[in-house]
Amino acid sequence: MDYDTIEVKVKDIVLDKIPNFPNAIRLNAEYHNIFDNKLTKISVKLTETINANSVVFKENKLNDAFAQLNQYIDQDLKMPNKINIDTVSEELKLLINKEITVYREEYINEDRETGEKQSRVVYTLKPVEIKEYIKSNSSINQFLEKHPELKSKSFLVKPVGFSLEKNNGYFNRNKFVQVETINATKTRLGLAKYIYKHILYKDKTKKGELIRKDLADYMNNNKNEEGIFEGTTSGILKSIGAFTHNSVNARGLGKETVSELNELVNERSGKGRANIATFRLIFSLEDEPEYKYKTRRLKEAMYQLDGERLAATINPDDTNYMEFAKFTEPLYSIGALSSDVDLEEIKQLKEWYEITDKLIEIMNRENVFARIEISSVNGNKTFNLIGLEKK
């Protein structure tokens, strides 16, 4: 594959701070642009904090950057004991004014509603891996035409991937309607703080006070030794448990409070959406790998509270391994996942797609199948994931 590369001269290392986004340590460089005969400045992200509220930088990303930069100096770069702008700048001082090769990748985003296209250019130290995510290509009706005998019984299928569905819109007459998510909910802790401060704090009922306490306890009890929040999106939602007017926890809360909570997670809501996402499992029959289907949105068994059952949720921009307990725990229980190797590796992964790729890798390695049944929801047939089994 041909890559677009340019030679640039390293100028300095800087800390890039953007409100509500992770802090980034960047390498600034410049090159002579032959088209306009001017110096053009560019920057390359070396690493970033775990989330917008954290001061802890991602060691794995900096490791990758150091591995690429080692080729330009006579000694290997060493990972600082504590990663910050000062320690990284000190380690990279030998690179100042040296020429390095960077890769240029242009991304074009198209607005689904207006068709307007916007482009942005990203510079990296190694080629960007363009990942083709697996999608379903067949419907449940097509499945039943081939296999009518499976309409009323469960069956085993081969998991082939996961489809992420963000909570940022809905379809109206086959047209996607974009809904802006609340910026303050960009991270897991941001979601918890937003609900506490902007929704629950206004509720003056005794039930509101009780749920505020439960949420505060969850935030305080799920911090590591460095004080970094390690709770999950689903844990936050579970500690509240009042996202529909039918739920037991909603009794005694103000109606406006429940309505605002519902808007955060309701897939039909036109405003006030939280930055959360859920998954569908993509699967195929073992003897028909060319046909791929998707399940209904996965649910969390832990959410079977009286009158309320929410979708399995993660924060797509700020996740951790604990948000995937719905998969790691069943895999561990059937002997497909090792706690000392597999789980330790998953703990180091910071992006949702890295974790789902690893889960599929484990399922393939251990010959794990998913048990599926066809159910009807509001008259619409769907594939429902029952569980995971080793075959």
Buried (B, 14 or more C-beta within 10 A) or exposed (E): EEEEEBEBBBBBBBEBEEEEBBBBBBBBBBBEEEEEEEEEEBBBBBBBBBBBBBEBBBBEBBEBBBEBBEEBEEEEBEEBEEBBBEBBBEBBEBBEEBEBBBBBBEEEEEEEEEEEEEEEEBBBBEEEEEEEEBEBEBEBEEBBEEEEEBEEEEBBBBBBBBBBBBBBBBEEEEEEBEBEBBEBBBBBBBBBBBBBEBBBEEBEEEBBEBBBEBBBEBBEEBEEEEEBBBBBBBBBBBBBBBBBBEBEBBEBBBEEBBBBBBBBBBBEBEEBBBBBBBBBBBBBBEEBEEBBBBBBBBBBEBBEBEBBBBBBBBBBBBBBBBBBBBBBEBBBEEEBBBEEEBBEBBEEBBEBBBBBBBBBEBBEEBEBBBBBBBEEEEEEBBBBBEEBBEE
